[in-house]
Every structure is written in structure tokens, then in C-alpha cells.
């Protein structure tokens, strides 16, 4: 088995997190924003798995299972909200959605 240094794996996890953060801040489409949040959650889960493997404990893998469960719930609720927004407003642009006024 190849032993990858902890620092290298954490750099990859932080790069993935930064890509997700940039996508969340730059994109205007709600679907892309949701995908960027998923990338950030997977980067955090990857960091947990790497840390758990480094210290030879299964805690990181258990946390990753919790993160996957939370990500699945977030996707289902997020997609339901996005579908409702699209049904009502006929747009998925985050700027246009944030400009609506309540009744």
C-alpha cells in the first residue's frame, strides 16, 4: 500500500474546498450553487477520512458517513426548493430570486 503524506492529502482537500467555495460565490445558477456546496462537503469528508487514516482510527470514516447522510438530505431539500422556486418564478438565477418581495 502506498503511503501518501498527510499534508499532501490535506492540500488536495483544501483545494477541493476552495473550488467549491469559489463556485458558490461566483455562480448565479441555483443548481450550480448546490453542486458547489456538495463539493465542499465532499472535501470536508475527504479531510476526515485522511485524518482518520493517518491516526489509524475509524472515526474519520464514521464522520464521512454522517457527512454523506447530511449531504443527501441537503440535496433532497435543496432540489425541492429549487423546483418550487422555478415553478413559481420561472428562473433559477440567484440574483433574481433574492430580489423578490414578500406579499
Number of C-alpha atoms within 10 A of each C-alpha: 3 4 6 10 10 14 11 11 16 18 12 14 22 17 14 20 22 16 17 24 16 14 19 21 11 11 14 15 14 22 17 16 20 18 15 23 21 20 22 23 20 20 22 20 22 23 22 22 21 22 20 17 15 14 11 10 12 14 15 21 18 15 17 20 14 13 18 16 11 12 17 13 12 15 15 11 12 15 15 12 13 17 16 12 16 15 11 9 13 11 16 18 16 14 12 11 15 8 8 9 6 4 3
